[in-house]
Amino acid sequence: MSSLINYKQEFLEYLEIERGRAVKTVENYDRYLVRFLEHSKAKNPKDITETKVREFRLWLNRQPTVEGGTLKRRTQNYYLIALRAFLKFLRKRSVTSLSPELIELAKTPQRDLDLITRAELNRLLDAPKKALKDSKTDNEKLRALRDNAMLQLLFSTGLRVSELTSLNSDIDLSKNEMSIRGKGDKIRVVFFSPDAKKAVQKYLDNRKDMDEALFINLGRNANERNELRLTPRSVERAVKHYATMAGITKKVTPHVVRHSFATDLLQNGADIRSVQALLGHANIATTQVYTHVTDKHLEDIHAKFHNAKGK
């Protein structure tokens, strides 16, 4: 019988090759499973029992965090999801082990969304334009044009930051849409707003390089690198910079702009299924987290009908 270490390696390869999971996702699954195997001391598939899983869950629930509390239930569930997927893989290979159905995820509170107001969003989108007016060199001008294009494109399409940085400079702006390869290698269509198309075109018109990436590093050492493509971390730093310029005290990330894209659609009457498709969510439940903050009309209904006779 193969050891759990060997089965784990086969499982990780299966995730990457057959399921098309991202390398980062595979690395996370590896980390979660290693933690379970180290704690449970299980060597073979039959060693995985309900008792060992329960002991591991208790251990996870008591793990301290840097902030001073204990591990959030949502984070604990990541370990359980990885273990459950591994057990399903074993069953698919006709390997006897614990039934994956016996692992239930912990109930978690409804996720709080990091949201900014429409006024804050407008200030954020205007910030690169102000930087453009203040630019003194060609490089500063190109950086402001690049960042304006990034922010406009993020809000117009609802792209994930990894999807944004994967775009190439041969983007076809003659159309109002493009296909994007998202999570799980799934293709979806996203749409350009007139502002986004204009911003991207202006940025491209001012580019002098021949790099294939749409968004490139414009730092001092950029030309010394073989790869100019901007990283997700660099985009996050840029968004944070412009949020500070815009006087927004909340934490603002590219994902917050994605939230703004979704809530904007729903508040203006888009149906939840369409928003799910535009965001590239595999599960409708992931999209439904937005609905409790987008029922704009409920406030009007309350104001109109609540205690109407007493008015």
C-alpha positions as CSV (number, residue, x, y, z in Angstrom):
1,M,0.0,0.0,0.0
2,S,1.3,3.5,-0.9
3,S,1.9,5.9,1.9
4,L,-0.2,9.0,2.4
5,I,2.8,11.1,1.4
6,N,2.8,9.4,-2.0
7,Y,-1.0,9.7,-2.4
8,K,-0.8,13.4,-1.4
9,Q,1.8,14.0,-4.2
10,E,-0.5,12.3,-6.7
11,F,-3.4,14.4,-5.5
12,L,-1.5,17.6,-5.9
13,E,-0.4,16.6,-9.5
14,Y,-4.1,15.7,-10.2
15,L,-5.2,19.1,-9.1
16,E,-2.7,20.9,-11.2
17,I,-2.8,18.8,-14.4
18,E,-6.3,17.3,-14.6
19,R,-8.3,19.9,-12.7
20,G,-6.2,22.9,-14.0
21,R,-5.9,24.5,-10.6
22,A,-3.5,27.5,-10.2
23,V,0.0,26.7,-8.8
24,K,-0.8,28.9,-5.8
25,T,-3.9,26.9,-5.0
26,V,-2.0,23.7,-5.2
27,E,0.6,25.1,-2.9
28,N,-2.1,26.0,-0.4
29,Y,-3.7,22.6,-0.5
30,D,-0.2,21.1,0.1
31,R,0.3,23.3,3.1
32,Y,-3.1,22.4,4.6
33,L,-2.6,18.7,4.1
34,V,0.9,18.6,5.5
35,R,-0.4,20.3,8.6
36,F,-3.1,17.6,9.0
37,L,-0.7,14.8,8.4
38,E,1.9,16.1,10.9
39,H,-0.8,16.6,13.6
40,S,-2.6,13.3,13.0
41,K,0.6,11.3,12.4
42,A,-1.4,9.3,9.9
43,K,0.9,7.2,7.6
44,N,-1.7,5.3,5.5
45,P,-5.2,6.1,4.2
46,K,-6.9,3.9,6.8
47,D,-5.2,5.9,9.5
48,I,-7.4,8.9,8.8
49,T,-10.3,8.5,11.2
50,E,-13.1,10.6,12.6
51,T,-11.3,10.8,15.9
52,K,-8.1,12.1,14.2
53,V,-10.1,14.7,12.2
54,R,-12.0,15.8,15.4
55,E,-8.7,16.2,17.3
56,F,-7.2,18.2,14.4
57,R,-10.3,20.5,14.3
58,L,-10.0,21.1,18.1
59,W,-6.3,21.9,17.6
60,L,-7.1,24.3,14.7
61,N,-9.8,26.1,16.7
62,R,-7.3,26.8,19.5
63,Q,-4.5,28.1,17.3
64,P,-3.5,31.7,18.3
65,T,-3.1,34.4,15.6
66,V,-0.7,37.3,15.3
67,E,-3.7,39.7,16.1
68,G,-4.1,37.9,19.5
69,G,-7.3,35.9,18.8
70,T,-7.7,32.4,17.5
71,L,-7.9,31.1,13.9
72,K,-11.1,32.2,12.2
73,R,-13.6,29.5,11.3
74,R,-13.4,30.5,7.6
75,T,-9.6,29.8,7.7
76,Q,-10.2,26.6,9.6
77,N,-12.6,25.5,6.8
78,Y,-9.8,25.9,4.2
79,Y,-8.0,23.0,5.9
80,L,-11.2,20.9,6.0
81,I,-12.0,21.6,2.3
82,A,-8.5,20.5,1.3
83,L,-8.8,17.3,3.4
84,R,-12.3,16.5,2.0
85,A,-11.0,17.0,-1.6
86,F,-8.1,14.7,-0.8
87,L,-10.4,12.0,0.6
88,K,-12.7,12.3,-2.5
89,F,-9.6,11.8,-4.6
90,L,-8.7,8.6,-2.6
91,R,-12.2,7.2,-3.1
92,K,-12.0,7.9,-6.8
93,R,-8.8,5.8,-6.8
94,S,-10.7,3.0,-4.9
95,V,-8.4,3.6,-1.9
96,T,-10.1,2.8,1.5
97,S,-10.1,5.8,3.9
98,L,-12.5,8.0,5.8
99,S,-15.6,9.0,3.9
100,P,-15.4,12.7,2.8
101,E,-19.1,13.2,3.6
102,L,-18.3,12.7,7.3
103,I,-16.3,16.0,7.3
104,E,-18.7,19.0,7.8
105,L,-17.5,22.5,7.5
106,A,-17.8,24.9,10.5
107,K,-20.6,27.4,10.3
108,T,-19.3,30.8,9.6
109,P,-20.9,34.3,10.0
110,Q,-21.9,36.1,6.8
111,R,-18.9,37.7,5.3
112,D,-18.5,41.4,5.7
113,L,-17.7,43.2,2.5
114,D,-15.1,45.9,2.3
115,L,-17.0,48.6,0.6
116,I,-16.4,52.2,-0.3
117,T,-19.1,54.8,-1.1
118,R,-19.8,56.0,-4.6
119,A,-18.3,59.3,-3.7
120,E,-15.1,57.6,-2.5
121,L,-15.0,55.5,-5.6
122,N,-15.3,58.6,-7.8
123,R,-12.4,60.2,-5.9
124,L,-10.3,57.1,-6.3
125,L,-10.9,57.0,-10.1
126,D,-10.1,60.7,-10.4
127,A,-6.8,60.4,-8.4
128,P,-4.6,59.2,-11.4
129,K,-6.0,62.1,-13.5
130,K,-4.8,64.6,-10.9
131,A,-1.4,62.8,-10.8
132,L,-1.3,63.2,-14.6
133,K,-1.8,67.0,-14.4
134,D,1.0,67.2,-11.8
135,S,3.5,64.9,-13.8
136,K,6.8,66.6,-14.7
137,T,8.5,63.8,-16.7
138,D,7.5,61.5,-19.4
139,N,7.8,58.5,-17.0
140,E,5.6,60.2,-14.5
141,K,3.0,60.9,-17.2
142,L,3.1,57.3,-18.5
143,R,2.7,56.0,-14.9
144,A,-0.3,58.1,-14.3
145,L,-1.8,57.0,-17.7
146,R,-1.1,53.4,-16.8
147,D,-2.7,53.6,-13.4
148,N,-5.7,55.4,-14.7
149,A,-6.2,52.6,-17.3
150,M,-5.8,50.0,-14.6
151,L,-8.4,51.6,-12.3
152,Q,-10.9,52.2,-15.1
153,L,-10.5,48.7,-16.4
154,L,-10.9,47.2,-12.9
155,F,-14.2,49.1,-12.3
156,S,-15.5,48.5,-15.9
157,T,-14.9,44.7,-15.9
158,G,-14.8,43.5,-12.3
159,L,-11.5,41.7,-13.1
160,R,-9.6,40.0,-10.4
161,V,-6.1,41.5,-9.9
162,S,-4.4,38.4,-11.2
163,E,-6.6,38.5,-14.3
164,L,-5.8,42.2,-14.8
165,T,-2.0,41.6,-14.7
166,S,-2.3,38.7,-17.1
167,L,-3.6,40.9,-19.9
168,N,-1.4,41.6,-23.0
169,S,-0.9,44.8,-24.9
170,D,-2.5,43.3,-28.0
171,I,-5.9,43.9,-26.4
172,D,-8.6,44.6,-29.0
173,L,-10.3,47.9,-28.2
174,S,-12.3,47.9,-31.4
175,K,-14.8,45.8,-29.6
176,N,-16.7,46.5,-26.4
177,E,-15.9,43.1,-24.8
178,M,-13.1,40.5,-24.4
179,S,-12.7,37.0,-23.1
180,I,-10.8,36.4,-20.0
181,R,-9.4,33.2,-18.5
182,G,-10.3,33.2,-14.8
183,K,-10.2,30.8,-11.8
184,G,-10.2,27.1,-12.7
185,D,-9.2,28.0,-16.3
186,K,-12.8,29.1,-17.0
187,I,-13.5,31.6,-19.8
188,R,-15.9,34.4,-19.3
189,V,-16.7,37.6,-21.2
190,V,-16.2,41.1,-19.6
191,F,-17.1,44.4,-21.1
192,F,-15.4,47.8,-21.5
193,S,-16.9,51.1,-20.6
194,P,-16.2,54.0,-22.9
195,D,-14.0,55.5,-20.1
196,A,-12.0,52.3,-19.8
197,K,-11.5,52.0,-23.5
198,K,-10.3,55.6,-23.7
199,A,-8.0,55.3,-20.8
200,V,-6.3,52.1,-22.1
201,Q,-5.9,53.5,-25.6
202,K,-4.3,56.7,-24.3
203,Y,-1.9,54.7,-22.2
204,L,-1.0,52.4,-25.1
205,D,-0.5,55.4,-27.4
206,N,2.2,56.7,-25.0
207,R,4.0,53.4,-24.7
208,K,7.4,53.2,-26.3
209,D,8.4,49.7,-25.3
210,M,7.7,46.4,-27.1
211,D,6.8,44.3,-24.1
212,E,3.8,42.0,-24.5
213,A,2.3,42.8,-21.1
214,L,-0.4,45.4,-21.0
215,F,0.6,46.8,-17.7
216,I,4.3,47.1,-17.1
217,N,6.7,48.1,-14.3
218,L,7.9,51.7,-14.8
219,G,10.3,51.7,-11.8
220,R,14.0,52.7,-12.0
221,N,15.2,49.1,-12.3
222,A,12.4,48.0,-14.7
223,N,14.6,47.9,-17.8
224,E,17.2,45.7,-16.1
225,R,14.6,42.9,-15.8
226,N,13.7,40.4,-18.4
227,E,10.0,40.5,-17.2
228,L,8.4,43.9,-17.2
229,R,4.8,42.6,-16.5
230,L,3.4,44.3,-13.4
231,T,2.7,41.9,-10.5
232,P,-0.6,41.8,-8.5
233,R,1.3,43.1,-5.5
234,S,2.4,46.2,-7.5
235,V,-1.2,46.9,-8.5
236,E,-2.3,46.6,-4.9
237,R,0.4,49.2,-3.9
238,A,-0.8,51.5,-6.7
239,V,-4.5,51.3,-5.6
240,K,-3.5,51.9,-2.0
241,H,-1.5,55.0,-3.1
242,Y,-4.4,56.5,-5.0
243,A,-6.8,55.7,-2.2
244,T,-4.6,57.8,0.1
245,M,-4.4,60.6,-2.4
246,A,-8.2,60.5,-2.6
247,G,-8.5,60.9,1.2
248,I,-10.0,57.5,1.8
249,T,-9.2,56.2,5.2
250,K,-10.5,52.6,4.7
251,K,-8.3,49.9,3.3
252,V,-8.8,49.9,-0.5
253,T,-7.5,47.0,-2.7
254,P,-8.2,45.9,-6.2
255,H,-10.7,43.5,-4.8
256,V,-12.6,46.4,-3.2
257,V,-13.0,47.9,-6.7
258,R,-14.3,44.5,-7.8
259,H,-16.9,44.7,-5.0
260,S,-17.8,48.2,-6.2
261,F,-18.4,46.8,-9.7
262,A,-20.7,44.1,-8.4
263,T,-22.7,46.4,-6.0
264,D,-23.0,49.1,-8.7
265,L,-24.6,46.5,-11.1
266,L,-27.0,45.2,-8.5
267,Q,-28.0,48.6,-7.2
268,N,-28.9,49.6,-10.7
269,G,-31.2,46.6,-11.3
270,A,-28.9,43.8,-12.7
271,D,-30.1,40.3,-11.7
272,I,-27.9,38.1,-9.5
273,R,-27.3,35.5,-12.2
274,S,-25.9,38.0,-14.6
275,V,-23.6,39.5,-12.0
276,Q,-22.5,35.9,-11.1
277,A,-21.5,35.4,-14.8
278,L,-19.7,38.7,-15.0
279,L,-17.7,38.1,-11.9
280,G,-16.8,34.5,-12.9
281,H,-18.2,33.0,-9.7
282,A,-18.6,29.2,-9.9
283,N,-21.2,29.3,-7.1
284,I,-24.2,31.6,-6.8
285,A,-23.8,31.7,-3.1
286,T,-20.5,33.6,-3.5
287,T,-22.4,36.3,-5.4
288,Q,-25.3,36.5,-3.0
289,V,-23.0,38.0,-0.3
290,Y,-23.6,41.3,-2.2
291,T,-27.4,41.3,-2.1
292,H,-27.8,42.3,1.6
293,V,-26.0,45.6,0.8
294,T,-27.6,46.4,-2.5
295,D,-31.4,46.4,-1.8
296,K,-31.5,50.1,-2.4
297,H,-35.2,50.1,-3.0
298,L,-36.0,48.7,0.4
299,E,-35.1,52.0,2.1
300,D,-37.6,53.8,-0.2
301,I,-40.3,51.2,0.5
302,H,-39.7,51.5,4.3
303,A,-39.8,55.3,4.1
304,K,-43.0,55.3,2.0
305,F,-45.0,52.6,3.9
306,H,-43.8,52.3,7.4
307,N,-46.1,54.0,9.9
308,A,-47.8,55.7,6.9
309,K,-51.0,56.5,8.9
310,G,-49.1,58.3,11.5
311,K,-47.6,60.7,9.0
